Amino acid sequence: MTTPQKAAPNAARRKEASRRAILAAAFELLQDVGYARLSIEGIAARAGVGKQTIYRWWPSKGAVIFDAFLMLSEGGGGEPVVLPDTGDLAADLTAVLHATVAELNDPRYDQPMRALATEIAHDPELADAYRERLDGPMKEAKRQRLRSAQRAGQLADDLDLDVAVEMIWGPVLNRWLHRSGPLTAEYADRVIATALNGLRPRPSGR
């Protein structure tokens, strides 16, 4: 009688499970101790792996937190970013900026995003990864939505889309980063109105 052979362990599945355990541990530890006290050794202990396992995949704790943030924000799906396009530019921007305000005010996101902002300012490699994997795709999605509005005649044909993206999203991110005032949906509404209506005086109607 032949003894059945056991299936070989799925190495790729084990690797992915370990990677997710490390990212989850890093994210949980960040909430518990803050970024300044976060360490690779602490992450390894929380995840139940050796620190060399972490260094094999990530060069720094900032890189670990970046991947942990991506896992949280994408839900593990990694689907391309697409902004709503209902044909009503103001309504679509309002929906997106309200969601951005809610995310920035969410305690789950606040710590990792502030930690990333700090690390990106000092780590050129992490800054490059951020631009390639998150900021770049997000900006392209924003440009695509504004480009659609151009085609619909809702924005000027010669509008600089890169500057327009900064004008719409920049004030919200700046207020959050510098804690320069309350970050609310009402503030986002004022940003959108100012960006879309321009800074010039409007006709008096006479």
Secondary structure as UniProt FT lines:
FT   HELIX           11..33
FT   TURN            35..37
FT   HELIX           40..47
FT   HELIX           51..57
FT   HELIX           61..74
FT   TURN            75..76
FT   HELIX           89..104
FT   HELIX           107..122
FT   HELIX           124..130
FT   HELIX           131..135
FT   HELIX           136..151
FT   TURN            152..153
FT   TURN            157..158
FT   HELIX           161..178
FT   HELIX           185..197
//
